[in-house]
Amino acid sequence: MSSPAPVESSFAHDMFISYSRKDLQFAQLLERALAAYAPPKGLGVPARRLRVFRDQSDLTGVEYHQSIARHLRDSRKLILLCSPHARASAFVNDEVKQFAAARGAENIIPLLIGGLPNNEASPDQEALKAFPDALCEAMQMPLAGDYRNFDARRDKPDKGTFHGSWYTLLANLLELSRSEIEQRDRKRATRRRAVAIGTVSGVIALLSIAFVVTLFSQREAVRQRDQAEHRRIVALVKLAAGHAIEQAERGTAKWGKLLARQAFLFNERVNGEALAEVDAALRINTKTPATTTVEMRADRPTHVTAVNRQGTLLASGTDDVINLWSLTEADAPPRLLKGHMTNVVALAFSPDGTTLASGSWDHTVRVWNLSQGEPTSRVLRSHIQYVRAVAFSPDGKSLASGGDDATVRIWNLSDAAAEPQLMRAPSGSILSLAFSPDGKTVAAGTSTGRVLLWDRTAPIDAAPKMLVGPENVVKSSLAFTRDGQELAAGIGRTVAIWRLSGQVMEPRTVAHAEPASGVAFSPDGSMLAIGTVTPDVQLRQLANLDAPPIVLTRAATTESIAYSDDGSRLVATGTAGESGDHRVSLQTWRVPTGLLADDICKDVPDNLPARAWEQFVGADIPYERTCPRHSVHPDYYLMVEQLARAGKIDRASVLYRRADELTYPGEKPRDRRAELNRFAADGLVYRGTAAAEDGDIDGGVALLRKAIVLDPSRKLDADALARKASAAHFRREGERRALEGDFEAALPLYTKAKELDATLDFDPRQVAQRAAGGLINRGMTLSYRGDIKQALATLERALELDPKREMTSEQWNQLCWNGSVWGHAADVLFACGRAVEMTEGFNRMGSVDSRGLARAAVGNLRGALADFRDFLDLSSLADGIDDVIAQRKSWIAQLERGENPVTPEVLAELQRKL
């Protein structure tokens, strides 16, 4: 059954693009992309190209405004390009105001192309705010599609990095779900490809070359899409890492840590390309010091250095003495291990750190026992030339040694009488040695640029496997990965990495400006640390050796380098100092591994809130559980509920589905439609009731009826509820007008409320009483302002409305005083009398004082004198009015002389004090 034909819009334009002329380039590209797009069939919208209006005229004045107003009215949606330029543009603000008034804020689609959302900008970033004031007035919290970092030379609005933003824009424009549009577009693309392939198949004999070209183009398109997706994720890594650093600097530690970990997770998907940015974000959020350095002074030039795995002992070989420092006793002098006859050029600690092996030009190997008291040594003699390399087996029971005699000897340390196992190299000196993690393979680097591998389980005379390097000298370092599957060697200015499982292939290589002197794999096999004869150590991502390395600054040479067992620390040893200043340097770094990122999840109680994810990562990026040990943040479900209540069920459904995917991976999606419909019905009831309360009964009823359709279980009488809500509105308005003293306006409002809701308790006399109270308050306010005539008329009207109401003595007294001060003493003398009549004893002090002022003002000096004398008699019981008493005494003296103390100047001063 075919679907009904979509209804064509009555608007001349599908959209109006509002922008600042300074953002013209992006506006043109966006217009071109939109105008070229036609929605696929089956979406229920016209399957034609979109009609776009973008003002390009140079009109001014009335003609311009009339033209823009006409086109705004003729546009179904307004696309607003938000940037600091747009925010500063009066034209953009005016277009937003006009469109919001004509079509409503819900038809405005903001796109953020530069700057910051206003709520993210700090006080010193005012110039970076992107949302125009008119948009903020129309929308409480604008949610804008993100086109920041758009490069017009490289990017396109509808493809690549901004693919997600494009489809979010189309979803808002067509008022459809993003997933539905993408699905239809993919189907259309599939159909088009099928037609193309069918055509090619029909004429394959004639167009075979064209077919090959087409296939190549498709592969190239896939490659380009993959590259664009790669660039998008790299940009996302940098965005998340940047926000992580910002949050750490602002003191929002929890969000900063989660964003740093999320940047790490994103970075793993692009083979660590943005490792430097992730490293900075992890360090600042975990407050991990970049490095610590220990330097020990030596009295002779140093040939070799080594540190034990436990980080407690540091050794250096000089001419014929070994210096052994305790790193737990920084100020203690080194112990001197003597026994060799000439230069010590090879050192290695056993895995447990209790034994030190040394090799020398005196053709001997010495094994030093460090476990108790003064170190003692055992001499191993068998080499006939210089010994240049030593290495312990992983279990510490065997020791390998090698040198210029082109042999490797394996010593059984538990049997002093046993002869060493002898392994002969085809040629060249043995310069470096390493055991595989299982101890079954011995690797040796030779002076001929080859790495030799001996299988210790093979016959004694078996030839070694030979790995050929890119240069002819292996300097001093070999390293196996923890699983033994890869081997790295520093070969001149190149580090070579061989895959050892299966057939050994050509090595991957990393080139350096200076010779590599030390290599080490991280325990998880993801990183390779490389030291050189010059300062600085580099960390390379094994999955992407071409990515920029992390450079660890070092102020000394690197002779050995190693990771701690848990991969959290990297230790390098070497020498520092100028001629005559001999120092042995040990430097430790806390390296940014997966372990460091995982540690963050132990420090935070939950994942990112949904709003924070949309703000810092992006609304078009699917939410993730940054820490798998924590569930989806409760705020995420709150946002789903709020979206459904606002009527955005499709968007809420997509988000709910995503939460289920994260919470119940691999399970069938749950049907959340009924729950979302209940939320939407709640929102409709709220908005319907609010509309009725504002007086729009018909609109309120319509919304309430929609709520019943969405949630039939809801027992609502839409008409009755709307009338009741509207009645509450009229009653509130009536009370407000009554309290303002406007009885004539309040009474019909109360009557209307009673008509809408017969259960309301309504008595016109109560309305009059409330109005009378409001009039009295207004009358007293007018008396303070000096409008005495109007004040008296207002009070008279109040008493007419409520004849039983009696003003208080304080109100009569204040009216007396205010009227006298403002020159209307004759008009308020009656009020003065009422105030005096209603008070007794000490309470009469204020009223007789006010009446005295009024009597003096009208020329009744005798009466004024009597009142002021009464005031003085009563004031003896009052505190804090010494200045008033002094003034009244002065007035009494003047009255006794027949003078009137209440002059225009006195009244002016009293007016200022009111």
C-alpha positions in Angstrom: 0.0 0.0 0.0 1.5 3.3 -1.0 1.9 6.1 1.5 -0.1 9.3 0.9 1.7 12.1 -1.1 3.5 14.5 1.1 1.8 17.9 1.5 3.7 20.8 -0.1 4.6 23.6 2.3 2.8 26.9 1.8 6.0 28.8 2.5 8.1 30.2 -0.2 11.3 29.2 1.5 12.1 26.1 3.6 14.6 28.2 5.5 16.1 31.7 6.0 19.8 31.8 6.8 20.6 34.6 9.2 24.3 35.5 9.5 26.9 38.2 10.0 28.5 39.4 6.8 31.8 38.5 8.4 30.7 34.8 8.3 29.8 35.0 4.6 32.1 32.2 3.5 30.5 29.6 5.7 27.0 30.9 4.9 27.7 30.4 1.2 29.0 26.9 1.7 26.0 26.0 3.9 23.5 27.5 1.4 25.1 25.5 -1.5 25.0 22.2 0.5 21.3 22.8 1.6 20.2 23.9 -1.9 21.8 20.7 -3.4 20.0 18.4 -1.0 16.7 16.7 -1.7 15.1 14.6 1.1 14.8 10.9 0.0 11.3 9.5 -0.6 9.3 7.9 2.1 10.0 10.6 4.8 6.6 12.3 4.4 8.1 15.5 3.2 8.4 16.7 -0.4 11.2 14.9 -2.2 12.5 18.0 -4.0 15.6 20.2 -3.5 15.4 22.5 -0.5 14.5 26.1 -1.0 17.0 28.4 0.7 16.9 32.1 1.2 20.1 34.0 2.1 20.0 37.7 1.8 22.7 39.0 -0.6 21.2 42.4 -1.3 22.7 45.8 -0.6 19.3 47.4 0.2 19.2 49.9 3.1 16.5 51.8 5.1 12.8 51.1 4.8 13.2 49.1 1.6 15.7 46.7 3.2 13.5 46.1 6.3 10.4 45.5 4.3 12.2 43.0 2.1 13.7 41.1 5.0 10.4 41.1 6.9 8.6 39.6 3.9 11.2 36.9 3.4 11.1 36.0 7.1 7.4 35.6 7.0 7.7 33.4 3.9 10.3 31.1 5.6 9.3 27.9 7.5 12.6 27.8 9.6 15.3 30.2 10.6 18.9 28.9 10.5 21.0 31.2 12.8 24.8 31.1 12.3 26.1 31.9 15.8 29.5 33.6 16.3 30.9 36.6 18.1 30.3 38.5 14.8 26.6 37.5 14.8 26.2 38.4 18.4 27.5 41.9 17.6 25.3 42.3 14.6 22.1 44.5 15.0 20.8 43.0 11.7 21.1 39.5 13.0 19.4 40.3 16.3 16.6 42.1 14.5 16.0 39.1 12.2 15.8 36.7 15.1 13.4 39.0 17.0 11.1 39.3 13.9 11.2 35.5 13.2 10.6 34.5 16.8 7.6 36.9 17.0 6.1 35.6 13.7 7.0 31.8 13.8 8.1 31.1 17.4 11.4 30.2 18.9 10.8 26.4 18.3 11.4 27.1 14.5 14.9 28.7 15.1 17.8 26.3 14.5 21.1 27.7 15.9 24.5 26.6 14.5 27.6 27.4 16.5 30.4 28.3 14.0 32.7 30.2 16.3 33.3 31.4 19.8 31.7 29.9 22.9 28.1 29.3 24.1 27.3 32.3 26.4 26.8 30.0 29.5 30.3 28.5 29.0 32.2 31.9 28.7 33.9 33.2 31.8 33.7 36.9 32.7 37.0 37.6 30.9 35.7 35.8 27.7 32.8 38.2 27.0 34.2 38.9 23.5 33.9 35.1 22.7 30.2 34.8 23.4 28.4 33.6 20.3 24.7 33.6 21.0 22.9 36.9 20.0 20.8 38.5 22.8 17.6 38.0 20.8 18.2 34.2 20.7 18.8 34.1 24.5 15.6 36.0 25.0 13.7 33.6 22.8 15.3 30.4 24.2 16.3 29.9 27.9 19.2 27.6 27.0 19.9 27.4 23.2 21.2 24.0 22.0 23.3 24.6 18.9 24.7 22.3 16.3 28.5 22.5 16.5 30.4 23.7 13.3 33.4 25.1 15.2 36.9 24.5 13.8 35.3 24.3 10.3 38.1 24.8 7.6 36.6 26.1 4.4 39.6 24.9 2.4 39.3 21.3 3.6 35.9 20.6 5.2 32.3 20.5 3.9 29.2 21.2 5.9 27.5 17.9 5.0 30.4 15.5 5.0 33.5 14.2 6.8 34.2 15.7 10.2 30.8 17.4 10.3 28.7 14.5 9.1 26.9 14.3 12.4 26.2 18.1 12.7 24.8 18.0 9.1 22.2 15.3 9.9 21.3 16.9 13.2 20.6 20.1 11.2 18.5 18.1 8.7 16.6 16.5 11.5 15.7 19.9 13.1 14.9 21.3 9.6 12.6 18.5 8.5 11.2 17.8 12.0 12.2 14.1 11.7 14.5 11.8 13.6 18.2 12.0 12.5 18.4 8.2 12.3 15.5 8.0 10.0 17.0 10.5 7.6 20.4 8.8 7.6 18.8 5.4 7.0 16.8 6.7 4.0 19.9 8.4 2.6 21.9 5.2 3.0 19.2 3.3 1.2 19.1 5.9 -1.6 22.8 5.7 -1.9 22.6 1.9 -2.0 20.0 2.0 -4.7 22.0 4.4 -6.8 25.1 2.2 -6.5 23.0 -0.8 -7.5 21.8 1.0 -10.6 25.4 2.0 -11.4 26.6 -1.5 -11.0 23.8 -2.9 -13.1 24.6 -0.5 -15.9 28.2 -1.4 -15.8 27.4 -5.1 -15.8 25.3 -4.7 -19.0 28.1 -3.2 -20.9 31.0 -4.8 -19.1 32.6 -6.0 -22.3 32.9 -2.5 -23.6 33.5 -0.6 -20.3 35.8 -2.9 -18.3 38.3 -0.1 -17.9 35.6 2.3 -16.7 34.5 -0.4 -14.2 38.0 -0.6 -12.8 38.2 3.2 -12.5 34.8 3.3 -10.8 35.9 0.6 -8.3 39.1 2.4 -7.6 37.1 5.6 -7.1 34.8 3.9 -4.6 37.8 2.6 -2.7 39.3 6.0 -2.7 36.0 7.4 -1.4 36.1 4.9 1.4 39.6 5.8 2.1 38.8 9.5 2.2 35.8 8.9 4.4 38.0 6.9 6.8 40.5 9.7 6.7 37.8 12.2 7.5 36.5 10.1 10.3 40.1 9.8 11.6 40.5 13.6 11.5 37.1 14.0 13.2 38.1 11.7 16.1 41.5 13.4 16.4 39.7 16.7 16.7 37.4 15.2 19.3 40.4 13.9 21.3 41.9 17.4 21.3 38.6 19.0 22.2 38.0 16.7 25.1 41.6 17.1 26.3 41.4 20.8 26.1 38.1 20.9 28.1 39.7 18.5 30.6 42.6 21.0 31.2 40.1 23.9 31.4 38.0 22.1 34.0 41.1 21.2 36.1 42.2 24.9 36.0 38.7 26.0 37.1 38.8 23.5 40.0 36.1 21.2 38.6 38.2 18.1 39.3 35.7 15.4 38.7 34.7 16.6 35.2 38.3 17.3 34.3 39.3 13.8 35.2 36.4 12.2 33.3 37.1 14.3 30.2 40.8 13.4 30.4 40.0 9.7 30.5 37.4 10.1 27.6 40.1 11.8 25.6 42.4 8.8 26.2 39.6 6.4 25.1 39.0 8.4 21.9 42.8 8.6 21.3 43.0 4.8 21.3 40.7 4.7 18.3 43.2 6.7 16.2 46.3 4.8 17.3 47.4 7.5 19.8 47.8 10.3 17.3 47.1 13.0 19.8 49.0 11.4 22.6 50.8 14.7 23.6 47.4 16.4 24.3 46.1 13.4 26.2 49.3 13.3 28.2 48.9 16.9 29.3 45.2 16.4 30.2 46.0 13.3 32.3 48.9 14.9 34.1 47.1 18.1 35.1 44.0 16.2 36.3 45.8 13.5 38.3 48.3 16.1 39.6 51.1 13.8 38.6 54.5 15.4 38.7 56.2 15.2 35.4 59.5 14.0 36.7 61.9 13.7 39.7 65.7 13.7 39.4 68.4 12.5 41.7 72.1 13.3 41.0 75.1 11.8 42.7 78.6 13.2 42.5 81.4 10.9 41.3 85.1 11.5 41.6 85.9 9.9 38.3 84.5 9.7 34.7 81.6 7.2 34.5 81.4 4.5 31.8 78.1 2.8 32.7 75.2 3.2 35.1 72.3 1.0 36.3 69.5 1.1 38.8 67.7 -1.9 40.5 64.1 -2.6 39.7 63.0 -1.6 43.2 64.5 1.9 42.8 66.6 1.7 45.9 70.1 1.2 44.5 72.1 3.1 41.9 75.4 1.9 40.5 78.0 3.4 38.2 81.2 2.0 36.7 84.4 4.0 36.6 87.9 3.1 35.7 88.2 0.1 38.1 85.7 0.9 40.9 82.0 0.6 41.1 80.1 3.3 43.1 77.0 2.0 44.8 74.5 4.6 46.2 71.5 3.9 48.4 68.6 6.0 47.0 66.8 5.7 50.4 69.7 7.6 52.0 70.2 10.7 49.9 73.1 12.2 51.9 75.0 8.9 52.4 78.3 8.6 50.5 78.5 5.7 48.0 80.0 2.3 48.9 83.0 1.5 46.7 83.1 -2.0 45.2 86.7 -2.7 44.3 88.1 -5.8 42.5 88.3 -5.1 38.8 91.7 -4.2 37.4 90.6 -1.7 34.8 87.5 0.0 33.3 84.0 -1.3 34.4 81.8 -1.0 31.3 78.9 -3.3 32.0 76.4 -3.4 35.0 73.2 -5.3 35.7 71.1 -5.8 38.8 69.3 -9.1 39.5 65.4 -9.0 39.4 65.2 -9.1 43.2 67.8 -6.3 43.5 70.1 -8.2 45.9 72.8 -9.0 43.3 74.9 -6.9 41.0 76.9 -8.2 38.0 79.7 -6.2 36.5 81.9 -6.7 33.3 85.3 -5.1 32.7 88.1 -4.7 30.2 90.1 -7.0 32.5 88.2 -10.0 30.8 86.3 -10.9 34.0 82.7 -10.8 35.3 82.1 -10.2 39.0 78.9 -11.1 40.8 78.4 -8.9 43.9 76.2 -10.0 46.9 74.4 -7.0 48.2 72.0 -8.6 50.6 73.9 -8.4 53.8 76.7 -6.3 55.3 79.6 -5.3 53.2 79.2 -6.5 49.5 81.3 -9.4 48.5 82.1 -10.6 45.0 82.6 -13.8 43.1 84.8 -13.8 40.0 83.7 -15.5 36.8 86.7 -16.1 34.4 86.3 -17.5 30.9 86.3 -14.6 28.5 89.6 -13.9 26.7 88.9 -10.3 25.7 86.9 -7.3 27.0 83.6 -8.1 28.6 81.1 -5.5 27.3 77.6 -6.8 28.3 75.9 -8.6 31.2 72.3 -9.6 31.8 70.3 -11.6 34.4 67.7 -14.2 33.4 64.1 -13.3 34.6 64.3 -15.8 37.5 67.7 -14.4 38.5 69.3 -17.9 38.5 71.4 -17.4 35.3 73.7 -14.7 34.1 74.7 -14.0 30.5 77.9 -12.2 29.6 79.5 -11.2 26.3 82.3 -9.2 24.8 85.0 -8.8 22.2 85.7 -12.5 22.0 82.5 -12.9 20.0 81.0 -15.3 22.6 78.1 -15.3 25.0 78.5 -17.3 28.1 75.5 -18.4 30.3 76.5 -18.9 34.0 74.6 -21.0 36.5 74.8 -18.8 39.6 73.6 -21.6 41.9 76.6 -23.9 40.9 79.9 -22.1 41.3 81.8 -25.1 39.9 79.7 -25.5 36.7 81.2 -24.4 33.4 79.2 -21.7 31.5 77.1 -22.6 28.5 79.0 -21.3 25.5 77.3 -19.6 22.5 79.5 -18.4 19.6 78.7 -15.4 17.3 79.6 -15.6 13.6 81.6 -12.4 13.9 81.9 -9.1 15.8 81.8 -8.1 19.4 78.8 -8.7 21.8 77.7 -5.2 22.9 74.3 -5.8 24.4 72.3 -8.8 25.9 68.8 -9.5 26.9 66.7 -12.6 28.0 63.2 -13.2 26.7 60.5 -13.0 29.5 60.3 -16.8 29.6 64.1 -17.1 29.9 64.3 -19.5 26.9 65.9 -17.1 24.4 69.0 -15.0 24.7 69.3 -11.9 22.4 72.7 -10.3 21.6 73.5 -7.1 19.8 76.7 -7.2 17.8 79.1 -4.7 16.4 78.2 -5.8 12.9 74.7 -4.4 13.1 73.0 -7.8 13.6 70.9 -9.2 16.5 71.5 -12.8 17.3 68.8 -15.0 18.9 69.8 -18.3 20.7 67.3 -20.9 21.8 68.6 -22.2 25.1 66.6 -25.4 24.7 68.2 -26.2 21.3 71.4 -28.3 20.9 74.6 -26.6 22.2 76.0 -26.2 18.7 72.8 -24.9 17.1 73.4 -21.7 15.1 71.6 -18.5 16.3 68.8 -16.9 14.3 70.1 -13.7 12.8 68.1 -10.4 12.6 69.7 -7.9 10.2 69.3 -4.2 11.2 69.3 -1.1 9.1 72.8 0.0 10.3 76.0 -1.7 11.2 76.4 -0.9 14.9 74.2 -2.0 17.8 74.9 0.6 20.5 73.9 -0.7 23.8 70.4 -1.7 24.4 67.9 -4.5 23.6 64.4 -5.0 25.0 61.6 -7.7 24.7 57.9 -7.0 25.1 56.4 -8.7 28.2 54.8 -11.4 26.0 58.1 -12.0 24.2 56.5 -11.4 20.8 58.5 -8.4 19.8 62.1 -7.3 20.2 63.5 -3.7 19.9 67.1 -2.8 19.3 69.0 0.5 19.3 71.0 0.4 16.1 72.9 3.6 15.5 70.5 6.4 14.9 67.6 3.9 14.3 65.5 1.8 16.6 64.4 -1.4 14.9 61.4 -3.5 16.1 61.0 -7.1 15.0 57.9 -9.3 15.3 59.3 -12.6 16.5 56.2 -14.9 16.1 55.9 -16.8 12.8 58.3 -15.8 10.0 60.5 -12.9 11.0 59.8 -10.0 8.7 61.6 -6.8 8.0 61.6 -4.6 11.2 59.6 -1.5 11.7 61.9 1.4 12.3 62.1 4.8 14.1 64.8 7.2 13.0 66.6 9.6 15.4 69.0 12.5 14.9 71.4 11.0 17.5 72.3 7.4 18.3 69.8 5.5 20.4 71.4 4.3 23.7 68.5 2.7 25.5 65.1 1.1 24.7 62.3 -0.2 26.9 58.7 -1.5 26.3 55.9 -0.6 28.7 54.5 -3.6 30.4 51.2 -3.4 28.4 53.2 -3.4 25.1 51.6 -0.1 24.0 54.6 2.2 24.3 58.3 2.2 23.5 60.6 4.5 25.4 63.8 5.5 23.6 66.8 7.2 25.2 69.7 8.8 23.2 73.2 10.0 24.0 71.8 13.5 24.1 69.2 14.8 26.6 65.5 14.0 26.3 63.6 10.7 26.1 60.9 9.9 23.6 57.8 7.8 24.1 56.4 6.2 20.9 53.0 4.6 20.4 53.6 1.2 19.0 50.3 1.1 17.2 51.3 4.3 15.3 55.0 4.9 15.2 54.5 7.8 12.9 52.5 9.8 15.4 54.4 12.7 17.1 56.1 11.3 20.2 55.9 12.6 23.8 59.2 14.2 24.6 60.3 13.8 28.2 62.9 16.5 29.0 66.1 15.3 30.5 69.3 17.2 31.4 71.7 14.2 31.1 72.7 11.4 28.8 70.7 8.2 28.9 72.7 5.0 29.2 69.9 2.7 30.5 66.1 3.0 30.6 63.4 0.8 32.1 59.7 0.7 33.1 58.5 -0.3 36.6 56.6 -3.6 36.8 53.2 -1.9 36.8 54.1 0.5 34.0 53.4 3.6 36.1 57.1 4.8 36.2 59.9 5.1 33.7 63.5 5.4 35.0 66.5 6.5 33.1 70.2 6.6 34.3 73.2 8.3 32.8 75.7 11.0 33.4 75.6 14.8 33.7 78.1 17.6 34.2 80.9 19.3 32.4 84.6 18.4 32.4 85.8 17.9 36.0 82.2 17.8 37.3 81.3 14.1 37.3 77.7 13.3 38.2 75.5 10.2 37.9 71.9 11.1 37.1 68.7 9.1 37.8 65.4 10.5 36.5 61.9 9.1 37.1 58.8 9.9 35.2 55.2 9.0 35.9 54.1 8.0 32.4 50.6 8.4 30.9 49.6 4.7 30.3 46.3 3.0 30.3 46.9 2.4 34.0 47.0 6.1 34.7 43.7 6.6 32.8 42.2 3.6 34.6 43.1 5.1 38.0 40.9 8.0 37.3 37.8 5.8 37.5 38.8 4.9 41.1 38.7 8.6 42.0 35.3 9.6 40.6 31.9 8.5 41.9 30.1 8.5 38.6 30.2 9.2 34.8 29.7 12.6 33.1 26.2 14.1 33.3 24.3 14.3 30.0 24.5 18.1 29.9 28.2 18.1 30.6 28.7 15.5 27.8 26.8 17.6 25.3 28.6 20.8 26.4 32.1 19.4 26.4 32.1 16.5 24.0 29.1 17.3 21.7 25.4 16.7 21.4 25.9 14.8 18.2 28.5 12.4 19.7 26.8 9.3 21.3 27.0 9.3 25.1 29.5 6.8 26.6 30.2 5.4 30.0 33.7 6.9 30.4 34.3 4.6 33.4 32.7 1.2 32.8 32.6 0.5 36.5 30.0 3.3 36.9 26.5 3.3 35.4 25.0 5.9 33.1 24.7 9.2 35.0 21.2 9.8 36.5 21.2 13.2 34.8 21.0 11.4 31.5 17.7 9.8 32.3 16.5 13.2 33.6 17.3 14.8 30.3 15.4 12.0 28.5 12.4 12.7 30.7 12.7 16.5 30.1 12.9 16.0 26.3 9.8 13.8 26.4 7.9 16.2 28.5 8.8 18.9 26.0 7.3 16.8 23.3 10.6 15.7 21.7 9.8 12.0 21.9 12.0 11.0 18.9 15.0 12.6 20.4 14.2 11.2 23.8 13.7 7.7 22.3 17.2 7.8 20.6 18.8 8.8 23.9 17.0 6.2 25.9 18.0 3.5 23.4 21.6 4.6 23.8 21.4 4.3 27.6 20.0 0.8 27.2 22.8 -0.2 24.8 25.3 1.0 27.4 23.5 -0.6 30.4 22.4 -3.9 28.7 25.0 -4.5 26.0 24.1 -7.3 23.5 20.5 -7.5 24.6 17.4 -6.8 22.6 16.4 -3.1 22.7 13.7 -2.4 25.2 10.4 -0.8 24.2 10.3 2.5 26.0 7.5 4.1 24.0 4.8 3.8 26.7 7.1 5.3 29.3 8.1 8.2 27.0 4.4 8.7 26.1 3.6 9.1 29.8 6.4 11.7 30.2 5.1 13.5 27.1 1.5 13.4 28.5 2.8 14.9 31.8 4.3 17.8 29.7 1.1 18.3 27.8 -0.9 18.4 31.0 1.5 21.0 32.5 1.4 23.2 29.4 -2.3 22.8 28.9 -3.0 23.7 32.5 -0.6 26.7 32.2 -2.3 27.9 29.0 -5.7 27.7 30.7 -4.4 29.6 33.7 -3.2 32.3 31.3 -6.7 32.6 30.0 -6.4 30.4 26.9 -9.1 27.8 27.7 -9.4 26.5 24.2 -5.7 26.1 23.8 -5.4 24.4 27.2 -8.2 21.9 26.4 -6.5 21.0 23.1 -3.2 20.2 24.9 -5.0 18.2 27.6 -6.8 16.1 25.0 -3.5 15.3 23.3 -2.2 14.1 26.7 -5.2 11.7 27.0 -4.4 10.4 23.5 -0.8 9.7 24.4 -1.7 8.1 27.7 -5.2 6.6 27.7 -4.8 5.4 31.2 -4.8 9.0 32.4 -8.3 9.8 33.8 -8.8 13.5 32.9 -11.7 15.7 32.2 -10.0 18.1 29.9 -12.7 20.7 29.8 -13.3 20.7 33.6 -9.5 20.8 34.3 -9.0 23.7 31.9 -11.9 25.7 33.3 -10.7 25.1 36.9 -7.2 26.2 36.0 -8.6 29.3 34.1 -10.8 30.1 37.2 -7.7 30.1 39.3 -6.1 32.6 36.9 -9.1 35.0 37.1 -9.3 34.7 40.9 -5.6 35.5 41.2 -6.0 38.5 38.9 -9.0 39.6 40.9 -7.1 39.4 44.2 -4.2 41.4 42.7 -6.5 44.1 41.5 -8.3 44.2 44.8 -5.1 44.5 46.7 -4.2 47.4 44.4 -7.5 49.0 45.6 -9.2 48.7 42.1 -12.5 47.3 43.3 -14.3 48.0 40.0 -11.7 45.9 38.1 -11.5 43.2 40.7 -15.2 42.4 41.0 -15.8 41.2 37.4 -12.6 39.1 37.6 -14.0 37.3 40.7 -17.3 36.9 39.0 -15.7 35.3 35.9 -13.7 32.9 38.2 -17.0 31.9 39.9 -18.6 31.3 36.5 -15.8 28.9 35.5 -15.6 27.1 38.8 -18.8 27.0 40.9 -16.9 25.5 43.8 -15.0 28.7 44.5 -16.1 30.6 47.7 -16.8 34.1 46.5 -18.3 37.0 48.6 -18.3 40.5 47.0 -18.0 42.0 50.5 -14.7 40.3 50.9 -13.6 41.8 47.6 -14.6 45.3 48.9 -12.7 44.7 52.1 -9.6 43.7 50.2 -9.9 46.7 47.9 -10.4 49.0 51.0 -7.2 47.7 52.5 -5.4 48.3 49.2 -6.8 51.8 49.0 -5.6 52.6 52.5 -2.1 51.5 51.7 -2.2 53.5 48.5 -3.5 56.6 50.3 -0.7 56.4 52.9 1.8 56.1 50.1 0.4 59.2 48.4 0.7 61.1 51.7 4.4 60.4 51.9 4.8 61.7 48.4 3.0 65.0 49.3 -0.1 64.3 47.2 -2.4 65.0 50.2 -5.5 65.9 48.3 -5.4 62.5 46.4 -4.4 60.7 49.5 -7.5 62.0 51.4 -9.8 61.1 48.4 -8.4 57.6 48.3 -8.9 57.0 52.0 -12.4 58.3 51.8 -13.1 55.8 49.0 -11.6 53.0 51.1 -14.0 53.8 54.0 -16.9 53.9 51.6 -16.1 50.4 50.4 -15.7 49.1 53.9 -17.6 51.3 56.3 -16.7 49.0 59.2 -13.0 49.4 58.7 -11.3 51.7 61.2 -7.8 53.2 60.4 -5.3 52.7 63.2 -4.0 55.5 65.4 -0.6 55.1 63.7 -2.2 55.7 60.3 -4.1 58.8 61.4 -1.0 60.1 63.1 1.2 59.6 60.0 -1.5 61.2 57.8 -1.5 64.2 60.2 2.3 64.5 60.2 2.7 64.0 56.4 -0.1 66.5 55.6 1.4 69.2 57.9 4.9 68.7 56.5 3.7 69.1 53.0 1.7 72.3 53.7 -1.8 70.8 54.1 -2.2 71.1 57.8 -5.7 72.5 57.6 -6.8 69.5 55.5 -5.5 67.0 58.0 -6.3 68.5 61.4 -9.2 66.1 61.7 -6.8 63.2 61.3 -4.6 64.7 64.1 -7.6 64.8 66.4 -8.5 61.2 65.6 -5.0 60.1 66.4 -4.9 61.9 69.8 -8.4 60.6 70.7 -7.3 56.9 70.0 -4.2 57.0 72.1 -3.5 57.2 75.9 -0.5 57.7 78.2 2.9 57.4 76.7 1.4 56.3 73.4 0.1 59.9 72.9 3.6 61.3 72.6 3.7 61.0 68.8 0.1 62.1 68.2 0.3 65.2 70.3 3.7 66.1 68.6 2.1 65.7 65.1 -1.0 67.8 66.2 1.3 70.5 67.6 3.0 70.7 64.2 -0.4 71.0 62.4 -1.7 73.6 64.9 1.5 75.7 64.5 1.2 75.5 60.7 -2.4 76.9 60.8 -1.5 79.6 63.2 -3.0 78.1 66.4 0.1 79.0 68.5 -1.6 78.4 71.9 -2.8 74.9 70.9 0.7 74.1 69.5 2.4 75.3 72.7 0.1 73.0 74.8 0.8 70.0 72.5 4.6 70.4 72.5 4.6 70.8 76.3 2.6 67.5 76.5 5.2 66.0 74.2 8.1 67.1 76.5 6.3 65.6 79.5 5.8 62.3 77.8 9.3 62.2 76.2 11.0 61.7 79.6 10.3 58.0 79.2 11.7 57.8 75.6 15.3 56.9 74.6 17.3 58.0 71.5 15.4 61.2 70.6 17.6 63.8 72.2 17.9 65.9 69.1 14.0 65.9 68.7 13.6 67.0 72.3 16.1 69.8 71.9 14.3 71.0 68.8 10.9 71.0 70.6 12.3 72.9 73.5 13.5 75.5 71.0 10.0 75.6 69.4 8.4 76.0 72.8 10.7 79.0 73.6 9.7 80.6 70.3 6.0 80.1 71.0 6.3 81.6 74.4 7.7 84.7 72.8 4.8 84.8 70.4 6.8 83.5 67.4 5.8 80.7 65.1 8.7 78.2 64.8 7.2 76.3 61.9 8.7 78.3 59.0 8.9 77.2 55.3 12.6 76.3 56.0 11.7 74.0 58.9 9.0 72.3 56.7 11.5 71.8 53.9 13.9 70.1 56.3 11.2 67.9 57.6 10.2 66.9 54.1 13.8 65.8 53.4 13.6 63.5 56.4 10.4 61.7 55.3 
